[in-house]
Amino acid sequence: MQTTLIVQNLKCGGCANSISKHLTAIEDLNTIEIEADTSSVSFSYSNDDSLKLVEEKLKNLGYPVVGESNSYLNKAKSFISCATGKMNQ
C-alpha cells in the first residue's frame, strides 16, 4: 500500500533528512519520500502495523501527523531532530 502523511513541524531539508534516516530503519517501508515544501511523508508498506509504527516514530521525533496534538515538547523535539539532520547532511 502507498500512503502520504501530512505532518506538523516539517520545515526544511534537515527535518527531512532526520525523518528519512529514522524511517529507512523500518524494514517494511519502501519508496520513502519526504517533501518539506508540502510537509508530506510518502511511503509504501505491506503490513498495517507499519503505518502505526511510522506515525508513532514521527510523533517521537517531533513531527506528529496533522490532527494530532502539537505540544511545545513536540516542537522542541522537531527542532533537535532538524538540527541533527542538518549536521548529518
PDB file of N, CA, C and O in Angstrom, chain B, residues numbered from 101:
ATOM      1  N   MET B 101       0.833  -1.174   0.000  1.00  0.00           N
ATOM      2  CA  MET B 101       0.000   0.000   0.000  1.00  0.00           C
ATOM      3  C   MET B 101       0.884   1.247   0.000  1.00  0.00           C
ATOM      4  O   MET B 101       1.966   1.264   0.588  1.00  0.00           O
ATOM      5  N   GLN B 102       0.409   2.255  -0.655  1.00  0.00           N
ATOM      6  CA  GLN B 102       1.102   3.549  -0.716  1.00  0.00           C
ATOM      7  C   GLN B 102       0.287   4.551   0.076  1.00  0.00           C
ATOM      8  O   GLN B 102      -0.939   4.572  -0.031  1.00  0.00           O
ATOM      9  N   THR B 103       0.949   5.386   0.871  1.00  0.00           N
ATOM     10  CA  THR B 103       0.243   6.414   1.622  1.00  0.00           C
ATOM     11  C   THR B 103       1.097   7.662   1.742  1.00  0.00           C
ATOM     12  O   THR B 103       2.318   7.620   1.595  1.00  0.00           O
ATOM     13  N   THR B 104       0.429   8.768   2.012  1.00  0.00           N
ATOM     14  CA  THR B 104       1.098  10.040   2.263  1.00  0.00           C
ATOM     15  C   THR B 104       0.517  10.619   3.546  1.00  0.00           C
ATOM     16  O   THR B 104      -0.698  10.741   3.698  1.00  0.00           O
ATOM     17  N   LEU B 105       1.405  10.971   4.459  1.00  0.00           N
ATOM     18  CA  LEU B 105       1.010  11.607   5.712  1.00  0.00           C
ATOM     19  C   LEU B 105       1.445  13.062   5.669  1.00  0.00           C
ATOM     20  O   LEU B 105       2.556  13.367   5.235  1.00  0.00           O
ATOM     21  N   ILE B 106       0.588  13.952   6.110  1.00  0.00           N
ATOM     22  CA  ILE B 106       0.943  15.359   6.251  1.00  0.00           C
ATOM     23  C   ILE B 106       1.270  15.559   7.732  1.00  0.00           C
ATOM     24  O   ILE B 106       0.450  15.286   8.609  1.00  0.00           O
ATOM     25  N   VAL B 107       2.476  16.039   7.985  1.00  0.00           N
ATOM     26  CA  VAL B 107       2.945  16.158   9.360  1.00  0.00           C
ATOM     27  C   VAL B 107       3.182  17.617   9.741  1.00  0.00           C
ATOM     28  O   VAL B 107       3.296  18.494   8.884  1.00  0.00           O
ATOM     29  N   GLN B 108       3.250  17.845  11.021  1.00  0.00           N
ATOM     30  CA  GLN B 108       3.498  19.174  11.566  1.00  0.00           C
ATOM     31  C   GLN B 108       4.995  19.354  11.833  1.00  0.00           C
ATOM     32  O   GLN B 108       5.712  18.380  12.059  1.00  0.00           O
ATOM     33  N   ASN B 109       5.448  20.578  11.806  1.00  0.00           N
ATOM     34  CA  ASN B 109       6.820  20.972  12.162  1.00  0.00           C
ATOM     35  C   ASN B 109       7.880  20.605  11.129  1.00  0.00           C
ATOM     36  O   ASN B 109       9.063  20.831  11.382  1.00  0.00           O
ATOM     37  N   LEU B 110       7.514  20.056   9.993  1.00  0.00           N
ATOM     38  CA  LEU B 110       8.469  19.718   8.928  1.00  0.00           C
ATOM     39  C   LEU B 110       8.732  20.983   8.123  1.00  0.00           C
ATOM     40  O   LEU B 110       7.867  21.434   7.373  1.00  0.00           O
ATOM     41  N   LYS B 111       9.924  21.556   8.276  1.00  0.00           N
ATOM     42  CA  LYS B 111      10.205  22.864   7.695  1.00  0.00           C
ATOM     43  C   LYS B 111      11.314  22.891   6.650  1.00  0.00           C
ATOM     44  O   LYS B 111      11.320  23.765   5.782  1.00  0.00           O
ATOM     45  N   CYS B 112      12.264  21.936   6.720  1.00  0.00           N
ATOM     46  CA  CYS B 112      13.437  22.070   5.857  1.00  0.00           C
ATOM     47  C   CYS B 112      14.079  20.721   5.546  1.00  0.00           C
ATOM     48  O   CYS B 112      13.594  19.666   5.954  1.00  0.00           O
ATOM     49  N   GLY B 113      15.170  20.792   4.820  1.00  0.00           N
ATOM     50  CA  GLY B 113      15.912  19.591   4.454  1.00  0.00           C
ATOM     51  C   GLY B 113      16.516  18.869   5.644  1.00  0.00           C
ATOM     52  O   GLY B 113      16.669  17.648   5.611  1.00  0.00           O
ATOM     53  N   GLY B 114      16.864  19.609   6.704  1.00  0.00           N
ATOM     54  CA  GLY B 114      17.383  18.969   7.917  1.00  0.00           C
ATOM     55  C   GLY B 114      16.335  18.088   8.555  1.00  0.00           C
ATOM     56  O   GLY B 114      16.624  16.971   8.983  1.00  0.00           O
ATOM     57  N   CYS B 115      15.107  18.595   8.619  1.00  0.00           N
ATOM     58  CA  CYS B 115      13.978  17.810   9.138  1.00  0.00           C
ATOM     59  C   CYS B 115      13.773  16.565   8.273  1.00  0.00           C
ATOM     60  O   CYS B 115      13.639  15.453   8.784  1.00  0.00           O
ATOM     61  N   ALA B 116      13.750  16.772   6.967  1.00  0.00           N
ATOM     62  CA  ALA B 116      13.529  15.668   6.027  1.00  0.00           C
ATOM     63  C   ALA B 116      14.622  14.613   6.146  1.00  0.00           C
ATOM     64  O   ALA B 116      14.335  13.416   6.105  1.00  0.00           O
ATOM     65  N   ASN B 117      15.864  15.045   6.293  1.00  0.00           N
ATOM     66  CA  ASN B 117      16.979  14.114   6.431  1.00  0.00           C
ATOM     67  C   ASN B 117      16.835  13.273   7.690  1.00  0.00           C
ATOM     68  O   ASN B 117      17.054  12.062   7.658  1.00  0.00           O
ATOM     69  N   SER B 118      16.470  13.906   8.791  1.00  0.00           N
ATOM     70  CA  SER B 118      16.296  13.183  10.053  1.00  0.00           C
ATOM     71  C   SER B 118      15.154  12.173   9.956  1.00  0.00           C
ATOM     72  O   SER B 118      15.292  11.032  10.397  1.00  0.00           O
ATOM     73  N   ILE B 119      14.027  12.591   9.380  1.00  0.00           N
ATOM     74  CA  ILE B 119      12.887  11.686   9.212  1.00  0.00           C
ATOM     75  C   ILE B 119      13.278  10.512   8.319  1.00  0.00           C
ATOM     76  O   ILE B 119      12.981   9.363   8.644  1.00  0.00           O
ATOM     77  N   SER B 120      13.934  10.789   7.209  1.00  0.00           N
ATOM     78  CA  SER B 120      14.340   9.744   6.277  1.00  0.00           C
ATOM     79  C   SER B 120      15.240   8.710   6.952  1.00  0.00           C
ATOM     80  O   SER B 120      15.063   7.506   6.770  1.00  0.00           O
ATOM     81  N   LYS B 121      16.196   9.189   7.722  1.00  0.00           N
ATOM     82  CA  LYS B 121      17.122   8.285   8.419  1.00  0.00           C
ATOM     83  C   LYS B 121      16.364   7.328   9.333  1.00  0.00           C
ATOM     84  O   LYS B 121      16.649   6.130   9.350  1.00  0.00           O
ATOM     85  N   HIS B 122      15.404   7.846  10.088  1.00  0.00           N
ATOM     86  CA  HIS B 122      14.678   7.000  11.028  1.00  0.00           C
ATOM     87  C   HIS B 122      13.673   6.070  10.348  1.00  0.00           C
ATOM     88  O   HIS B 122      13.474   4.942  10.797  1.00  0.00           O
ATOM     89  N   LEU B 123      13.049   6.529   9.283  1.00  0.00           N
ATOM     90  CA  LEU B 123      12.072   5.674   8.602  1.00  0.00           C
ATOM     91  C   LEU B 123      12.745   4.595   7.770  1.00  0.00           C
ATOM     92  O   LEU B 123      12.182   3.515   7.592  1.00  0.00           O
ATOM     93  N   THR B 124      13.931   4.866   7.262  1.00  0.00           N
ATOM     94  CA  THR B 124      14.663   3.869   6.481  1.00  0.00           C
ATOM     95  C   THR B 124      14.985   2.642   7.327  1.00  0.00           C
ATOM     96  O   THR B 124      15.157   1.546   6.793  1.00  0.00           O
ATOM     97  N   ALA B 125      15.068   2.820   8.636  1.00  0.00           N
ATOM     98  CA  ALA B 125      15.376   1.706   9.536  1.00  0.00           C
ATOM     99  C   ALA B 125      14.194   0.749   9.714  1.00  0.00           C
ATOM    100  O   ALA B 125      14.366  -0.345  10.251  1.00  0.00           O
ATOM    101  N   ILE B 126      13.010   1.141   9.274  1.00  0.00           N
ATOM    102  CA  ILE B 126      11.835   0.271   9.382  1.00  0.00           C
ATOM    103  C   ILE B 126      11.807  -0.640   8.161  1.00  0.00           C
ATOM    104  O   ILE B 126      11.678  -0.167   7.031  1.00  0.00           O
ATOM    105  N   GLU B 127      11.928  -1.934   8.386  1.00  0.00           N
ATOM    106  CA  GLU B 127      12.117  -2.902   7.302  1.00  0.00           C
ATOM    107  C   GLU B 127      10.986  -2.949   6.286  1.00  0.00           C
ATOM    108  O   GLU B 127      11.250  -3.171   5.104  1.00  0.00           O
ATOM    109  N   ASP B 128       9.757  -2.752   6.689  1.00  0.00           N
ATOM    110  CA  ASP B 128       8.609  -2.925   5.798  1.00  0.00           C
ATOM    111  C   ASP B 128       8.379  -1.734   4.862  1.00  0.00           C
ATOM    112  O   ASP B 128       7.531  -1.816   3.973  1.00  0.00           O
ATOM    113  N   LEU B 129       9.103  -0.645   5.037  1.00  0.00           N
ATOM    114  CA  LEU B 129       8.862   0.557   4.231  1.00  0.00           C
ATOM    115  C   LEU B 129       9.702   0.567   2.964  1.00  0.00           C
ATOM    116  O   LEU B 129      10.853   0.130   2.954  1.00  0.00           O
ATOM    117  N   ASN B 130       9.101   1.076   1.903  1.00  0.00           N
ATOM    118  CA  ASN B 130       9.779   1.229   0.616  1.00  0.00           C
ATOM    119  C   ASN B 130       9.412   2.593   0.041  1.00  0.00           C
ATOM    120  O   ASN B 130       8.450   3.226   0.475  1.00  0.00           O
ATOM    121  N   THR B 131      10.183   3.026  -0.928  1.00  0.00           N
ATOM    122  CA  THR B 131       9.962   4.285  -1.652  1.00  0.00           C
ATOM    123  C   THR B 131       9.564   5.434  -0.720  1.00  0.00           C
ATOM    124  O   THR B 131       8.503   6.039  -0.875  1.00  0.00           O
ATOM    125  N   ILE B 132      10.422   5.715   0.230  1.00  0.00           N
ATOM    126  CA  ILE B 132      10.181   6.789   1.185  1.00  0.00           C
ATOM    127  C   ILE B 132      10.545   8.123   0.533  1.00  0.00           C
ATOM    128  O   ILE B 132      11.650   8.290   0.017  1.00  0.00           O
ATOM    129  N   GLU B 133       9.610   9.066   0.562  1.00  0.00           N
ATOM    130  CA  GLU B 133       9.834  10.399   0.020  1.00  0.00           C
ATOM    131  C   GLU B 133       9.335  11.430   1.024  1.00  0.00           C
ATOM    132  O   GLU B 133       8.199  11.353   1.491  1.00  0.00           O
ATOM    133  N   ILE B 134      10.190  12.394   1.354  1.00  0.00           N
ATOM    134  CA  ILE B 134       9.828  13.450   2.280  1.00  0.00           C
ATOM    135  C   ILE B 134       9.921  14.778   1.545  1.00  0.00           C
ATOM    136  O   ILE B 134      10.958  15.096   0.963  1.00  0.00           O
ATOM    137  N   GLU B 135       8.849  15.551   1.568  1.00  0.00           N
ATOM    138  CA  GLU B 135       8.785  16.848   0.899  1.00  0.00           C
ATOM    139  C   GLU B 135       8.563  17.941   1.934  1.00  0.00           C
ATOM    140  O   GLU B 135       7.467  18.064   2.480  1.00  0.00           O
ATOM    141  N   ALA B 136       9.595  18.735   2.209  1.00  0.00           N
ATOM    142  CA  ALA B 136       9.474  19.808   3.191  1.00  0.00           C
ATOM    143  C   ALA B 136       8.486  20.877   2.729  1.00  0.00           C
ATOM    144  O   ALA B 136       7.791  21.465   3.558  1.00  0.00           O
ATOM    145  N   ASP B 137       8.410  21.137   1.432  1.00  0.00           N
ATOM    146  CA  ASP B 137       7.520  22.184   0.909  1.00  0.00           C
ATOM    147  C   ASP B 137       6.052  21.906   1.212  1.00  0.00           C
ATOM    148  O   ASP B 137       5.276  22.835   1.438  1.00  0.00           O
ATOM    149  N   THR B 138       5.673  20.643   1.218  1.00  0.00           N
ATOM    150  CA  THR B 138       4.279  20.270   1.455  1.00  0.00           C
ATOM    151  C   THR B 138       4.076  19.593   2.807  1.00  0.00           C
ATOM    152  O   THR B 138       2.961  19.192   3.143  1.00  0.00           O
ATOM    153  N   SER B 139       5.153  19.466   3.581  1.00  0.00           N
ATOM    154  CA  SER B 139       5.121  18.779   4.887  1.00  0.00           C
ATOM    155  C   SER B 139       4.590  17.360   4.759  1.00  0.00           C
ATOM    156  O   SER B 139       3.864  16.882   5.631  1.00  0.00           O
ATOM    157  N   SER B 140       4.950  16.692   3.680  1.00  0.00           N
ATOM    158  CA  SER B 140       4.425  15.346   3.432  1.00  0.00           C
ATOM    159  C   SER B 140       5.502  14.279   3.541  1.00  0.00           C
ATOM    160  O   SER B 140       6.666  14.490   3.202  1.00  0.00           O
ATOM    161  N   VAL B 141       5.063  13.128   4.027  1.00  0.00           N
ATOM    162  CA  VAL B 141       5.909  11.945   4.130  1.00  0.00           C
ATOM    163  C   VAL B 141       5.168  10.831   3.398  1.00  0.00           C
ATOM    164  O   VAL B 141       4.094  10.413   3.830  1.00  0.00           O
ATOM    165  N   SER B 142       5.730  10.351   2.300  1.00  0.00           N
ATOM    166  CA  SER B 142       5.093   9.300   1.493  1.00  0.00           C
ATOM    167  C   SER B 142       5.939   8.042   1.542  1.00  0.00           C
ATOM    168  O   SER B 142       7.168   8.103   1.585  1.00  0.00           O
ATOM    169  N   PHE B 143       5.266   6.904   1.535  1.00  0.00           N
ATOM    170  CA  PHE B 143       5.970   5.626   1.565  1.00  0.00           C
ATOM    171  C   PHE B 143       5.000   4.505   1.210  1.00  0.00           C
ATOM    172  O   PHE B 143       3.782   4.678   1.250  1.00  0.00           O
ATOM    173  N   SER B 144       5.562   3.366   0.866  1.00  0.00           N
ATOM    174  CA  SER B 144       4.744   2.176   0.647  1.00  0.00           C
ATOM    175  C   SER B 144       5.089   1.168   1.739  1.00  0.00           C
ATOM    176  O   SER B 144       6.204   1.141   2.259  1.00  0.00           O
ATOM    177  N   TYR B 145       4.105   0.348   2.067  1.00  0.00           N
ATOM    178  CA  TYR B 145       4.258  -0.654   3.121  1.00  0.00           C
ATOM    179  C   TYR B 145       3.309  -1.808   2.842  1.00  0.00           C
ATOM    180  O   TYR B 145       2.370  -1.670   2.058  1.00  0.00           O
ATOM    181  N   SER B 146       3.552  -2.946   3.485  1.00  0.00           N
ATOM    182  CA  SER B 146       2.693  -4.107   3.253  1.00  0.00           C
ATOM    183  C   SER B 146       1.955  -4.550   4.512  1.00  0.00           C
ATOM    184  O   SER B 146       0.993  -5.313   4.421  1.00  0.00           O
ATOM    185  N   ASN B 147       2.384  -4.091   5.678  1.00  0.00           N
ATOM    186  CA  ASN B 147       1.794  -4.513   6.938  1.00  0.00           C
ATOM    187  C   ASN B 147       1.127  -3.301   7.604  1.00  0.00           C
ATOM    188  O   ASN B 147       1.761  -2.258   7.765  1.00  0.00           O
ATOM    189  N   ASP B 148      -0.143  -3.435   7.989  1.00  0.00           N
ATOM    190  CA  ASP B 148      -0.868  -2.322   8.610  1.00  0.00           C
ATOM    191  C   ASP B 148      -0.189  -1.821   9.885  1.00  0.00           C
ATOM    192  O   ASP B 148      -0.302  -0.642  10.220  1.00  0.00           O
ATOM    193  N   ASP B 149       0.507  -2.694  10.591  1.00  0.00           N
ATOM    194  CA  ASP B 149       1.218  -2.274  11.800  1.00  0.00           C
ATOM    195  C   ASP B 149       2.329  -1.275  11.467  1.00  0.00           C
ATOM    196  O   ASP B 149       2.707  -0.458  12.307  1.00  0.00           O
ATOM    197  N   SER B 150       2.844  -1.343  10.254  1.00  0.00           N
ATOM    198  CA  SER B 150       3.916  -0.426   9.851  1.00  0.00           C
ATOM    199  C   SER B 150       3.430   1.016   9.810  1.00  0.00           C
ATOM    200  O   SER B 150       4.181   1.927  10.158  1.00  0.00           O
ATOM    201  N   LEU B 151       2.195   1.237   9.394  1.00  0.00           N
ATOM    202  CA  LEU B 151       1.643   2.588   9.358  1.00  0.00           C
ATOM    203  C   LEU B 151       1.582   3.167  10.771  1.00  0.00           C
ATOM    204  O   LEU B 151       1.963   4.316  10.992  1.00  0.00           O
ATOM    205  N   LYS B 152       1.108   2.380  11.714  1.00  0.00           N
ATOM    206  CA  LYS B 152       1.050   2.835  13.107  1.00  0.00           C
ATOM    207  C   LYS B 152       2.448   3.095  13.650  1.00  0.00           C
ATOM    208  O   LYS B 152       2.664   4.052  14.394  1.00  0.00           O
ATOM    209  N   LEU B 153       3.392   2.245  13.281  1.00  0.00           N
ATOM    210  CA  LEU B 153       4.777   2.411  13.716  1.00  0.00           C
ATOM    211  C   LEU B 153       5.365   3.717  13.172  1.00  0.00           C
ATOM    212  O   LEU B 153       6.064   4.431  13.892  1.00  0.00           O
ATOM    213  N   VAL B 154       5.087   4.025  11.922  1.00  0.00           N
ATOM    214  CA  VAL B 154       5.575   5.265  11.306  1.00  0.00           C
ATOM    215  C   VAL B 154       4.975   6.474  12.025  1.00  0.00           C
ATOM    216  O   VAL B 154       5.691   7.415  12.368  1.00  0.00           O
ATOM    217  N   GLU B 155       3.677   6.445  12.250  1.00  0.00           N
ATOM    218  CA  GLU B 155       3.029   7.565  12.932  1.00  0.00           C
ATOM    219  C   GLU B 155       3.623   7.785  14.318  1.00  0.00           C
ATOM    220  O   GLU B 155       3.844   8.926  14.726  1.00  0.00           O
ATOM    221  N   GLU B 156       3.878   6.708  15.038  1.00  0.00           N
ATOM    222  CA  GLU B 156       4.472   6.808  16.373  1.00  0.00           C
ATOM    223  C   GLU B 156       5.909   7.316  16.294  1.00  0.00           C
ATOM    224  O   GLU B 156       6.321   8.147  17.104  1.00  0.00           O
ATOM    225  N   LYS B 157       6.661   6.824  15.332  1.00  0.00           N
ATOM    226  CA  LYS B 157       8.053   7.266  15.146  1.00  0.00           C
ATOM    227  C   LYS B 157       8.088   8.756  14.820  1.00  0.00           C
ATOM    228  O   LYS B 157       8.903   9.492  15.377  1.00  0.00           O
ATOM    229  N   LEU B 158       7.216   9.204  13.927  1.00  0.00           N
ATOM    230  CA  LEU B 158       7.163  10.619  13.572  1.00  0.00           C
ATOM    231  C   LEU B 158       6.822  11.474  14.793  1.00  0.00           C
ATOM    232  O   LEU B 158       7.428  12.524  15.008  1.00  0.00           O
ATOM    233  N   LYS B 159       5.864  11.031  15.579  1.00  0.00           N
ATOM    234  CA  LYS B 159       5.476  11.768  16.782  1.00  0.00           C
ATOM    235  C   LYS B 159       6.646  11.848  17.762  1.00  0.00           C
ATOM    236  O   LYS B 159       6.893  12.902  18.350  1.00  0.00           O
ATOM    237  N   ASN B 160       7.365  10.742  17.939  1.00  0.00           N
ATOM    238  CA  ASN B 160       8.520  10.714  18.848  1.00  0.00           C
ATOM    239  C   ASN B 160       9.643  11.630  18.384  1.00  0.00           C
ATOM    240  O   ASN B 160      10.406  12.142  19.204  1.00  0.00           O
ATOM    241  N   LEU B 161       9.750  11.839  17.080  1.00  0.00           N
ATOM    242  CA  LEU B 161      10.762  12.737  16.531  1.00  0.00           C
ATOM    243  C   LEU B 161      10.327  14.206  16.591  1.00  0.00           C
ATOM    244  O   LEU B 161      11.139  15.106  16.372  1.00  0.00           O
ATOM    245  N   GLY B 162       9.043  14.444  16.888  1.00  0.00           N
ATOM    246  CA  GLY B 162       8.533  15.809  16.949  1.00  0.00           C
ATOM    247  C   GLY B 162       7.741  16.227  15.733  1.00  0.00           C
ATOM    248  O   GLY B 162       7.499  17.417  15.527  1.00  0.00           O
ATOM    249  N   TYR B 163       7.330  15.254  14.917  1.00  0.00           N
ATOM    250  CA  TYR B 163       6.579  15.538  13.698  1.00  0.00           C
ATOM    251  C   TYR B 163       5.238  14.791  13.716  1.00  0.00           C
ATOM    252  O   TYR B 163       5.040  13.863  12.932  1.00  0.00           O
ATOM    253  N   PRO B 164       4.318  15.190  14.604  1.00  0.00           N
ATOM    254  CA  PRO B 164       3.034  14.480  14.638  1.00  0.00           C
ATOM    255  C   PRO B 164       2.226  14.717  13.372  1.00  0.00           C
ATOM    256  O   PRO B 164       2.360  15.749  12.716  1.00  0.00           O
ATOM    257  N   VAL B 165       1.395  13.756  13.043  1.00  0.00           N
ATOM    258  CA  VAL B 165       0.517  13.863  11.882  1.00  0.00           C
ATOM    259  C   VAL B 165      -0.482  14.995  12.131  1.00  0.00           C
ATOM    260  O   VAL B 165      -0.929  15.195  13.261  1.00  0.00           O
ATOM    261  N   VAL B 166      -0.828  15.730  11.084  1.00  0.00           N
ATOM    262  CA  VAL B 166      -1.815  16.801  11.199  1.00  0.00           C
ATOM    263  C   VAL B 166      -3.084  16.222  11.819  1.00  0.00           C
ATOM    264  O   VAL B 166      -3.563  15.157  11.429  1.00  0.00           O
ATOM    265  N   GLY B 167      -3.609  16.953  12.790  1.00  0.00           N
ATOM    266  CA  GLY B 167      -4.798  16.492  13.504  1.00  0.00           C
ATOM    267  C   GLY B 167      -4.467  16.017  14.905  1.00  0.00           C
ATOM    268  O   GLY B 167      -5.333  16.002  15.780  1.00  0.00           O
ATOM    269  N   GLU B 168      -3.207  15.626  15.124  1.00  0.00           N
ATOM    270  CA  GLU B 168      -2.767  15.237  16.461  1.00  0.00           C
ATOM    271  C   GLU B 168      -2.303  16.488  17.205  1.00  0.00           C
ATOM    272  O   GLU B 168      -2.023  17.523  16.599  1.00  0.00           O
ATOM    273  N   SER B 169      -2.229  16.373  18.515  1.00  0.00           N
ATOM    274  CA  SER B 169      -1.742  17.471  19.343  1.00  0.00           C
ATOM    275  C   SER B 169      -0.301  17.820  18.972  1.00  0.00           C
ATOM    276  O   SER B 169       0.526  16.936  18.751  1.00  0.00           O
ATOM    277  N   ASN B 170      -0.017  19.112  18.907  1.00  0.00           N
ATOM    278  CA  ASN B 170       1.328  19.578  18.589  1.00  0.00           C
ATOM    279  C   ASN B 170       1.829  20.425  19.760  1.00  0.00           C
ATOM    280  O   ASN B 170       1.819  21.655  19.702  1.00  0.00           O
ATOM    281  N   SER B 171       2.255  19.761  20.795  1.00  0.00           N
ATOM    282  CA  SER B 171       2.670  20.426  22.023  1.00  0.00           C
ATOM    283  C   SER B 171       4.023  21.118  21.859  1.00  0.00           C
ATOM    284  O   SER B 171       4.721  20.930  20.863  1.00  0.00           O
ATOM    285  N   TYR B 172       4.371  21.919  22.856  1.00  0.00           N
ATOM    286  CA  TYR B 172       5.691  22.553  22.857  1.00  0.00           C
ATOM    287  C   TYR B 172       6.787  21.498  22.888  1.00  0.00           C
ATOM    288  O   TYR B 172       7.860  21.701  22.320  1.00  0.00           O
ATOM    289  N   LEU B 173       6.527  20.378  23.544  1.00  0.00           N
ATOM    290  CA  LEU B 173       7.500  19.287  23.578  1.00  0.00           C
ATOM    291  C   LEU B 173       7.746  18.743  22.174  1.00  0.00           C
ATOM    292  O   LEU B 173       8.892  18.490  21.802  1.00  0.00           O
ATOM    293  N   ASN B 174       6.688  18.561  21.394  1.00  0.00           N
ATOM    294  CA  ASN B 174       6.853  18.097  20.008  1.00  0.00           C
ATOM    295  C   ASN B 174       7.662  19.099  19.194  1.00  0.00           C
ATOM    296  O   ASN B 174       8.522  18.716  18.401  1.00  0.00           O
ATOM    297  N   LYS B 175       7.381  20.381  19.393  1.00  0.00           N
ATOM    298  CA  LYS B 175       8.107  21.410  18.653  1.00  0.00           C
ATOM    299  C   LYS B 175       9.582  21.415  19.036  1.00  0.00           C
ATOM    300  O   LYS B 175      10.447  21.596  18.179  1.00  0.00           O
ATOM    301  N   ALA B 176       9.870  21.217  20.320  1.00  0.00           N
ATOM    302  CA  ALA B 176      11.266  21.147  20.773  1.00  0.00           C
ATOM    303  C   ALA B 176      11.964  19.922  20.194  1.00  0.00           C
ATOM    304  O   ALA B 176      13.115  20.002  19.764  1.00  0.00           O
ATOM    305  N   LYS B 177      11.263  18.784  20.183  1.00  0.00           N
ATOM    306  CA  LYS B 177      11.840  17.559  19.605  1.00  0.00           C
ATOM    307  C   LYS B 177      12.140  17.753  18.124  1.00  0.00           C
ATOM    308  O   LYS B 177      13.180  17.313  17.636  1.00  0.00           O
ATOM    309  N   SER B 178      11.230  18.412  17.407  1.00  0.00           N
ATOM    310  CA  SER B 178      11.454  18.609  15.971  1.00  0.00           C
ATOM    311  C   SER B 178      12.642  19.534  15.738  1.00  0.00           C
ATOM    312  O   SER B 178      13.386  19.350  14.775  1.00  0.00           O
ATOM    313  N   PHE B 179      12.829  20.522  16.602  1.00  0.00           N
ATOM    314  CA  PHE B 179      13.973  21.424  16.490  1.00  0.00           C
ATOM    315  C   PHE B 179      15.282  20.645  16.637  1.00  0.00           C
ATOM    316  O   PHE B 179      16.231  20.866  15.885  1.00  0.00           O
ATOM    317  N   ILE B 180      15.323  19.742  17.602  1.00  0.00           N
ATOM    318  CA  ILE B 180      16.521  18.912  17.812  1.00  0.00           C
ATOM    319  C   ILE B 180      16.715  17.954  16.642  1.00  0.00           C
ATOM    320  O   ILE B 180      17.837  17.785  16.165  1.00  0.00           O
ATOM    321  N   SER B 181      15.625  17.318  16.166  1.00  0.00           N
ATOM    322  CA  SER B 181      15.712  16.417  15.020  1.00  0.00           C
ATOM    323  C   SER B 181      16.210  17.153  13.781  1.00  0.00           C
ATOM    324  O   SER B 181      17.018  16.630  13.013  1.00  0.00           O
ATOM    325  N   CYS B 182      15.720  18.362  13.603  1.00  0.00           N
ATOM    326  CA  CYS B 182      16.125  19.178  12.465  1.00  0.00           C
ATOM    327  C   CYS B 182      17.624  19.489  12.537  1.00  0.00           C
ATOM    328  O   CYS B 182      18.349  19.326  11.556  1.00  0.00           O
ATOM    329  N   ALA B 183      18.072  19.934  13.702  1.00  0.00           N
ATOM    330  CA  ALA B 183      19.489  20.264  13.868  1.00  0.00           C
ATOM    331  C   ALA B 183      20.372  19.050  13.622  1.00  0.00           C
ATOM    332  O   ALA B 183      21.420  19.158  12.986  1.00  0.00           O
ATOM    333  N   THR B 184      19.950  17.900  14.124  1.00  0.00           N
ATOM    334  CA  THR B 184      20.694  16.658  13.903  1.00  0.00           C
ATOM    335  C   THR B 184      20.727  16.316  12.428  1.00  0.00           C
ATOM    336  O   THR B 184      21.762  15.908  11.901  1.00  0.00           O
ATOM    337  N   GLY B 185      19.590  16.483  11.759  1.00  0.00           N
ATOM    338  CA  GLY B 185      19.508  16.200  10.327  1.00  0.00           C
ATOM    339  C   GLY B 185      20.407  17.118   9.505  1.00  0.00           C
ATOM    340  O   GLY B 185      20.989  16.690   8.508  1.00  0.00           O
ATOM    341  N   LYS B 186      20.520  18.368   9.918  1.00  0.00           N
ATOM    342  CA  LYS B 186      21.388  19.314   9.210  1.00  0.00           C
ATOM    343  C   LYS B 186      22.861  18.945   9.376  1.00  0.00           C
ATOM    344  O   LYS B 186      23.650  19.079   8.440  1.00  0.00           O
ATOM    345  N   MET B 187      23.225  18.480  10.569  1.00  0.00           N
ATOM    346  CA  MET B 187      24.614  18.106  10.821  1.00  0.00           C
ATOM    347  C   MET B 187      25.019  16.859  10.050  1.00  0.00           C
ATOM    348  O   MET B 187      26.194  16.667   9.740  1.00  0.00           O
ATOM    349  N   ASN B 188      24.041  16.011   9.741  1.00  0.00           N
ATOM    350  CA  ASN B 188      24.329  14.744   9.061  1.00  0.00           C
ATOM    351  C   ASN B 188      24.112  14.810   7.559  1.00  0.00           C
ATOM    352  O   ASN B 188      24.135  13.776   6.891  1.00  0.00           O
ATOM    353  N   GLN B 189      23.899  16.010   7.010  1.00  0.00           N
ATOM    354  CA  GLN B 189      23.684  16.124   5.558  1.00  0.00           C
ATOM    355  C   GLN B 189      24.987  15.999   4.822  1.00  0.00           C
ATOM    356  O   GLN B 189      25.011  16.069   3.593  1.00  0.00           O
TER     357      GLN B 189
END
